[in-house]
Amino acid sequence: MVKDDVLALVDKGLMLPLMEEFYTIQGEGFHKGTAAYFIRVGGCDVGCHWCDVKESWNAELHPPTSIGHIVENAAKYSDTIVVTGGEPLTWDMGPLTASLKAKGLQTHIETSGAYELTGNWDWICLSPKKNKLPFGKIYDEAHELKVIVYNKHDLIFAEEQAPKTNENCILYLQPEWSVREKVTPLIVDYVMQNPKWKVSLQTHKYLNIP
């Protein structure tokens, strides 16, 4: 296929720069412990210095893959499909979620909200970043707010973000993995003093699974 034709399909969300896809256990947030099929899409310009998948940032490193192929693979493994990145909302998620829904699959997304919300989602995990804040209706649509805590200033950021969400949104504070021993006690104390928040852990890393 001609490069320009491929780029046009990517722009329409009919192909996506696929970094990886795998079947595992959801390790974070409300659905932790649930078997899920992960679709990791390349491309992100948010630029978190502690990101543990920086290889996802450059979309050009990941082959444009038809959503038909992606959905066919996903449907073999699980009813719960998690789209992550990178930043998946860099791309139009409408065609992908429509195809997943047509197969009767549950659609989850993990996003910073830095781009317009597209797609039809059963669960939206909004994980805002200071570098490029969420905008638009995603605050109203988010099912969970997950703030990554690298230092105590992130707790202030979390409190700034929480009032923007809807009243049913579940609030999580999650230690950044590389400093977990330092910040986990801070988070525990904070949640005990502010019980509207819950603690989220990257349990898949403790289990030594993807």
C-alpha positions as CSV (number, residue, x, y, z in Angstrom):
1,M,0.0,0.0,0.0
2,V,1.3,3.5,-0.9
3,K,2.5,5.5,2.1
4,D,0.1,8.3,1.6
5,D,-2.8,5.9,1.5
6,V,-1.6,4.3,4.8
7,L,-1.4,7.7,6.4
8,A,-4.9,8.6,5.3
9,L,-6.2,5.4,6.9
10,V,-4.4,6.2,10.1
11,D,-5.8,9.7,10.1
12,K,-9.3,8.1,9.8
13,G,-8.6,5.6,12.6
14,L,-8.9,2.6,10.2
15,M,-5.3,1.7,10.8
16,L,-3.4,2.4,14.1
17,P,0.3,2.4,14.9
18,L,0.3,-0.8,17.0
19,M,3.1,-1.1,19.5
20,E,2.0,-4.4,21.1
21,E,-1.0,-6.4,22.0
22,F,-1.2,-9.0,24.8
23,Y,-3.5,-10.9,27.1
24,T,-2.8,-10.4,30.8
25,I,-4.4,-9.3,34.1
26,Q,-5.4,-5.7,34.6
27,G,-3.1,-4.6,37.3
28,E,-4.4,-1.1,38.2
29,G,-7.4,0.8,39.3
30,F,-11.0,-0.4,39.6
31,H,-10.7,-3.5,37.4
32,K,-7.5,-4.8,38.9
33,G,-7.4,-8.6,38.9
34,T,-9.5,-8.8,35.7
35,A,-8.3,-10.8,32.7
36,A,-8.0,-8.4,29.8
37,Y,-6.6,-8.0,26.3
38,F,-4.4,-4.9,26.0
39,I,-3.9,-3.0,22.8
40,R,-1.0,-0.5,23.1
41,V,-1.1,2.2,20.5
42,G,2.1,4.1,19.6
43,G,2.3,7.9,19.7
44,C,2.5,10.3,22.6
45,D,3.7,13.9,23.1
46,V,2.8,14.4,26.7
47,G,6.4,13.6,27.8
48,C,6.2,12.3,31.4
49,H,9.9,12.0,32.5
50,W,9.0,8.8,34.5
51,C,7.1,7.1,31.8
52,D,7.9,3.3,31.7
53,V,7.0,2.9,28.0
54,K,8.9,5.7,26.4
55,E,9.4,3.5,23.4
56,S,5.8,4.1,22.6
57,W,6.2,7.8,22.1
58,N,7.3,7.8,18.5
59,A,4.4,6.5,16.4
60,E,6.6,6.1,13.4
61,L,8.4,3.2,15.1
62,H,5.2,1.1,15.2
63,P,3.6,-0.4,12.1
64,P,0.2,0.9,11.0
65,T,-2.1,-2.0,11.5
66,S,-5.6,-2.4,10.3
67,I,-8.2,-2.3,13.1
68,G,-9.8,-5.4,11.5
69,H,-6.7,-7.4,12.3
70,I,-6.5,-5.9,15.8
71,V,-10.1,-6.7,16.6
72,E,-9.8,-10.2,15.3
73,N,-6.9,-10.9,17.6
74,A,-8.6,-9.3,20.6
75,A,-11.8,-11.3,20.2
76,K,-9.8,-14.6,20.6
77,Y,-8.8,-13.8,24.2
78,S,-11.1,-11.8,26.3
79,D,-14.4,-9.9,26.6
80,T,-12.5,-7.0,28.2
81,I,-10.3,-4.9,25.9
82,V,-8.1,-2.2,27.3
83,V,-6.7,0.4,24.8
84,T,-3.6,2.2,26.1
85,G,-0.5,3.8,24.9
86,G,1.3,6.0,24.4
87,E,-1.7,8.3,24.2
88,P,-4.4,6.5,22.3
89,L,-6.6,9.6,21.9
90,T,-3.8,10.9,19.6
91,W,-5.9,8.9,17.0
92,D,-9.6,8.6,16.2
93,M,-10.8,5.8,18.3
94,G,-14.3,5.7,16.8
95,P,-13.7,3.0,14.2
96,L,-11.8,0.7,16.6
97,T,-14.4,0.9,19.4
98,A,-17.3,0.4,16.8
99,S,-15.6,-2.8,15.6
100,L,-14.9,-4.0,19.1
101,K,-18.6,-3.3,20.1
102,A,-19.8,-5.2,17.1
103,K,-18.1,-8.3,18.5
104,G,-19.8,-7.7,21.9
105,L,-16.6,-6.7,23.6
106,Q,-16.2,-4.3,26.6
107,T,-14.1,-1.3,25.7
108,H,-11.8,0.3,28.3
109,I,-9.3,3.2,27.7
110,E,-6.4,4.5,29.7
111,T,-5.7,8.1,28.7
112,S,-4.2,11.4,29.8
113,G,-7.2,13.1,28.2
114,A,-4.7,15.4,26.3
115,Y,-6.7,15.1,23.1
116,E,-10.4,15.1,22.2
117,L,-12.3,12.1,23.5
118,T,-13.3,9.8,20.6
119,G,-14.8,6.3,20.6
120,N,-17.5,4.5,22.5
121,W,-16.2,3.4,25.9
122,D,-17.6,1.2,28.7
123,W,-14.8,2.4,31.1
124,I,-12.6,5.5,30.9
125,C,-9.6,5.7,33.2
126,L,-8.4,9.4,33.1
127,S,-4.8,9.8,34.2
128,P,-4.1,13.5,33.9
129,K,-0.6,14.9,33.4
130,K,0.7,18.3,34.3
131,N,2.6,18.6,31.1
132,K,-0.5,18.5,28.9
133,L,-3.8,18.8,30.8
134,P,-7.1,17.1,29.9
135,F,-9.7,19.1,28.2
136,G,-13.3,18.9,27.0
137,K,-15.9,16.4,28.0
138,I,-13.6,13.7,29.3
139,Y,-13.9,15.0,32.9
140,D,-17.6,14.5,32.7
141,E,-17.2,11.0,31.1
142,A,-14.4,9.5,33.2
143,H,-15.2,6.6,35.4
144,E,-12.0,6.8,37.3
145,L,-9.4,9.5,37.9
146,K,-6.0,8.0,38.5
147,V,-3.2,10.4,39.5
148,I,0.3,9.1,39.5
149,V,2.2,10.4,42.5
150,Y,6.0,11.0,42.1
151,N,6.3,13.5,44.9
152,K,4.1,15.3,47.4
153,H,3.3,18.1,44.9
154,D,1.3,15.6,42.9
155,L,-1.2,15.4,45.8
156,I,-1.9,19.1,45.2
157,F,-2.3,18.4,41.5
158,A,-4.7,15.6,42.3
159,E,-6.9,17.9,44.4
160,E,-7.0,20.4,41.6
161,Q,-8.1,17.7,39.2
162,A,-10.7,15.9,41.3
163,P,-13.4,18.7,41.3
164,K,-13.4,18.8,37.5
165,T,-14.7,15.2,37.4
166,N,-18.3,14.0,37.6
167,E,-19.7,13.0,41.0
168,N,-19.6,9.2,40.2
169,C,-15.9,9.2,39.2
170,I,-13.7,7.1,41.5
171,L,-10.6,8.8,42.7
172,Y,-7.2,7.0,42.8
173,L,-3.7,7.9,43.9
174,Q,-1.0,5.6,42.5
175,P,2.7,5.6,43.4
176,E,5.0,6.0,40.5
177,W,6.9,2.6,40.4
178,S,10.5,3.9,40.6
179,V,9.8,5.8,43.8
180,R,7.1,3.6,45.3
181,E,9.0,2.9,48.5
182,K,9.2,6.6,49.2
183,V,5.8,7.8,48.2
184,T,3.5,4.8,49.1
185,P,3.6,5.7,52.9
186,L,2.8,9.3,51.9
187,I,-0.2,8.2,49.8
188,V,-1.4,5.8,52.6
189,D,-1.4,8.6,55.1
190,Y,-3.1,11.0,52.7
191,V,-5.9,8.6,51.8
192,M,-6.5,7.9,55.5
193,Q,-6.9,11.6,56.0
194,N,-8.8,12.2,52.8
195,P,-11.0,9.0,52.3
196,K,-12.6,10.2,49.1
197,W,-9.4,8.9,47.5
198,K,-8.4,5.2,47.1
199,V,-4.9,3.7,46.7
200,S,-4.1,2.1,43.4
201,L,-1.1,-0.1,43.0
202,Q,0.6,-1.6,39.9
203,T,-0.2,-5.1,41.1
204,H,0.9,-6.7,37.8
205,K,4.4,-5.6,38.6
206,Y,4.3,-7.3,42.0
207,L,3.0,-10.4,40.2
208,N,5.8,-10.1,37.6
209,I,3.4,-10.2,34.6
210,P,3.1,-7.8,31.7
